[in-house]
Amino acid sequence: MKHQGTKRLETERLILRRFAEADAESVFKNWASDPEVTKFLRWKSHTCVEESRELLAGCVKRYGEADYYHWAIEERGSDSGAVGYIGVFWSDETVDSVEVGYSLGRRWQGRGYMSEALMAVIDFLIDEAGANRVVAAHDPRNAASGGVMKRCGMKYEGTMRQVDRNNQGICDLSFYAVLASDRRES
């Protein structure tokens, strides 16, 4: 891969940018403290803004790494700050494969924002960073997340049973992926 690091990406309605430590309040308020948003995530809802601040400090430290991709999602023309995130959480350089994960505040769900953000990230990872394969997975009880993947052209590859743990306990994961060659064929 030709790693680029977390570059600013823009879509019609969104700005995907690096987090700053100053985002802690909006991260906490807009999604990290909401148990409905974190229901299917691997980390617990934040109980205080300091937890969000610590999370962001870790992100900011890693932005110097060329293979680190973690974006704040911001709504254009809004003063809401960071309303969600999207990032690469796993990679396999031997096959140029990356796995993405994401979350979006409840107030912004159901408007197509996450599909818009995921599509921009897929485009960037394949077209600029040279990924051959972009993977995403979701707990099958979170069907909306699978819908995002399908809308972005990802193909269902199967469900692994009791392979992960999230805030609901041990869970299955349904996997979707898009290949660079899939995009050339369409």
MITI-173489 format. One record per residue (C-alpha): residue in three letters; y negated, z, x negated. Coordinates in steps of 0.1 Angstrom, whole numbers. Last residue first. Example, Ala and Ser with C-alpha at 12.3 -4.5 7.8 and 13.67 -1.06 7.14 Angstrom:
r:SER y:11 z:71 x:-137 $
r:ALA y:45 z:78 x:-123 $
***
This chain:
r:SER y:15 z:-123 x:188 $
r:GLU y:38 z:-131 x:160 $
r:ARG y:14 z:-120 x:132 $
r:ARG y:10 z:-86 x:149 $
r:ASP y:48 z:-80 x:151 $
r:SER y:50 z:-90 x:114 $
r:ALA y:27 z:-60 x:104 $
r:LEU y:51 z:-38 x:122 $
r:VAL y:44 z:-16 x:152 $
r:ALA y:63 z:16 x:160 $
r:TYR y:73 z:39 x:188 $
r:PHE y:95 z:70 x:186 $
r:SER y:104 z:95 x:213 $
r:LEU y:108 z:130 x:201 $
r:ASP y:130 z:157 x:216 $
r:CYS y:119 z:193 x:216 $
r:ILE y:124 z:228 x:203 $
r:GLY y:97 z:251 x:218 $
r:GLN y:69 z:242 x:242 $
r:ASN y:42 z:247 x:215 $
r:ASN y:60 z:222 x:194 $
r:ARG y:93 z:221 x:176 $
r:ASP y:111 z:189 x:164 $
r:VAL y:145 z:172 x:164 $
r:GLN y:160 z:184 x:197 $
r:ARG y:172 z:149 x:206 $
r:MET y:159 z:118 x:189 $
r:THR y:145 z:92 x:212 $
r:GLY y:145 z:55 x:205 $
r:GLU y:126 z:26 x:191 $
r:TYR y:99 z:19 x:217 $
r:LYS y:76 z:-8 x:205 $
r:MET y:40 z:-3 x:196 $
r:GLY y:16 z:-29 x:211 $
r:CYS y:-14 z:-5 x:214 $
r:ARG y:-9 z:-1 x:252 $
r:LYS y:27 z:11 x:244 $
r:MET y:15 z:38 x:221 $
r:VAL y:-11 z:51 x:245 $
r:GLY y:15 z:51 x:273 $
r:GLY y:38 z:72 x:250 $
r:SER y:10 z:98 x:248 $
r:ALA y:6 z:98 x:285 $
r:ALA y:43 z:106 x:289 $
r:ASN y:40 z:140 x:273 $
r:ARG y:74 z:153 x:285 $
r:PRO y:90 z:128 x:262 $
r:ASP y:75 z:147 x:232 $
r:HIS y:57 z:121 x:212 $
r:ALA y:62 z:99 x:181 $
r:ALA y:40 z:74 x:162 $
r:VAL y:50 z:49 x:136 $
r:VAL y:29 z:23 x:117 $
r:ARG y:49 z:-2 x:96 $
r:ASN y:40 z:-26 x:69 $
r:ALA y:9 z:-7 x:58 $
r:GLY y:-15 z:-27 x:36 $
r:ALA y:-45 z:-4 x:37 $
r:GLU y:-69 z:-31 x:50 $
r:ASP y:-50 z:-51 x:77 $
r:ILE y:-21 z:-28 x:85 $
r:LEU y:-38 z:6 x:83 $
r:PHE y:-72 z:-6 x:96 $
r:ASP y:-57 z:-25 x:125 $
r:ILE y:-35 z:5 x:134 $
r:VAL y:-65 z:28 x:131 $
r:ALA y:-86 z:7 x:154 $
r:MET y:-58 z:4 x:179 $
r:LEU y:-53 z:42 x:179 $
r:ALA y:-90 z:48 x:186 $
r:GLU y:-91 z:24 x:215 $
r:SER y:-58 z:37 x:229 $
r:MET y:-72 z:72 x:226 $
r:TYR y:-105 z:63 x:243 $
r:GLY y:-88 z:46 x:273 $
r:ARG y:-107 z:67 x:298 $
r:GLY y:-78 z:90 x:309 $
r:GLN y:-87 z:118 x:285 $
r:TRP y:-123 z:125 x:274 $
r:ARG y:-127 z:158 x:293 $
r:ARG y:-93 z:169 x:281 $
r:GLY y:-102 z:168 x:244 $
r:LEU y:-82 z:142 x:225 $
r:SER y:-52 z:145 x:201 $
r:TYR y:-36 z:123 x:176 $
r:GLY y:-7 z:116 x:153 $
r:VAL y:1 z:87 x:130 $
r:GLU y:32 z:80 x:109 $
r:VAL y:30 z:56 x:79 $
r:SER y:54 z:31 x:65 $
r:ASP y:49 z:10 x:33 $
r:VAL y:87 z:8 x:28 $
r:THR y:90 z:27 x:-5 $
r:GLU y:56 z:43 x:2 $
r:ASP y:70 z:65 x:30 $
r:SER y:41 z:82 x:48 $
r:TRP y:35 z:113 x:70 $
r:PHE y:7 z:128 x:89 $
r:VAL y:-17 z:99 x:92 $
r:GLY y:-47 z:107 x:114 $
r:ILE y:-64 z:108 x:147 $
r:TYR y:-88 z:134 x:160 $
r:GLY y:-106 z:145 x:192 $
r:VAL y:-139 z:151 x:208 $
r:ALA y:-159 z:155 x:176 $
r:GLY y:-196 z:160 x:184 $
r:SER y:-206 z:161 x:221 $
r:ASP y:-241 z:146 x:214 $
r:SER y:-231 z:113 x:229 $
r:GLY y:-243 z:78 x:221 $
r:ARG y:-209 z:67 x:208 $
r:GLU y:-181 z:91 x:215 $
r:GLU y:-168 z:108 x:183 $
r:ILE y:-132 z:108 x:171 $
r:ALA y:-128 z:128 x:138 $
r:TRP y:-106 z:109 x:114 $
r:HIS y:-78 z:119 x:90 $
r:TYR y:-64 z:94 x:65 $
r:TYR y:-55 z:107 x:30 $
r:ASP y:-39 z:82 x:6 $
r:ALA y:-71 z:77 x:-15 $
r:GLU y:-75 z:114 x:-20 $
r:GLY y:-111 z:125 x:-22 $
r:TYR y:-111 z:133 x:15 $
r:ARG y:-86 z:162 x:8 $
r:LYS y:-111 z:190 x:5 $
r:VAL y:-128 z:180 x:38 $
r:CYS y:-95 z:182 x:57 $
r:GLY y:-88 z:217 x:43 $
r:ALA y:-123 z:229 x:52 $
r:LEU y:-118 z:214 x:86 $
r:LEU y:-87 z:236 x:94 $
r:GLU y:-105 z:267 x:81 $
r:ARG y:-136 z:260 x:104 $
r:SER y:-113 z:254 x:134 $
r:GLU y:-97 z:288 x:127 $
r:GLU y:-131 z:304 x:123 $
r:VAL y:-141 z:290 x:157 $
r:CYS y:-118 z:316 x:174 $
r:THR y:-85 z:315 x:193 $
r:HIS y:-73 z:281 x:181 $
r:SER y:-45 z:267 x:202 $
r:LYS y:-12 z:268 x:183 $
r:TRP y:0 z:241 x:159 $
r:ARG y:29 z:217 x:164 $
r:LEU y:12 z:199 x:193 $
r:PHE y:27 z:194 x:228 $
r:LYS y:6 z:220 x:247 $
r:THR y:-24 z:217 x:223 $
r:VAL y:-45 z:199 x:249 $
r:GLU y:-35 z:221 x:278 $
r:PRO y:-39 z:252 x:256 $
r:ASP y:-75 z:243 x:250 $
r:SER y:-90 z:260 x:218 $
r:ALA y:-86 z:229 x:196 $
r:TRP y:-100 z:205 x:222 $
r:ASN y:-137 z:203 x:228 $
r:LYS y:-149 z:238 x:220 $
r:PHE y:-131 z:244 x:188 $
r:VAL y:-136 z:209 x:174 $
r:SER y:-172 z:210 x:186 $
r:GLU y:-179 z:243 x:169 $
r:ALA y:-161 z:234 x:136 $
r:ASP y:-178 z:200 x:132 $
r:ALA y:-202 z:214 x:106 $
r:GLU y:-173 z:215 x:82 $
r:ALA y:-175 z:177 x:82 $
r:PHE y:-148 z:154 x:96 $
r:ARG y:-146 z:119 x:83 $
r:ARG y:-154 z:92 x:108 $
r:LEU y:-140 z:73 x:138 $
r:ILE y:-169 z:62 x:160 $
r:LEU y:-161 z:53 x:196 $
r:ARG y:-172 z:31 x:225 $
r:GLU y:-170 z:-5 x:212 $
r:THR y:-151 z:5 x:182 $
r:GLU y:-162 z:18 x:148 $
r:LEU y:-143 z:29 x:117 $
r:ARG y:-156 z:50 x:89 $
r:LYS y:-132 z:51 x:60 $
r:THR y:-106 z:77 x:54 $
r:GLY y:-89 z:67 x:21 $
r:GLN y:-85 z:31 x:11 $
r:HIS y:-49 z:30 x:-1 $
r:LYS y:-36 z:-5 x:-10 $
r:MET y:0 z:0 x:0 $
***
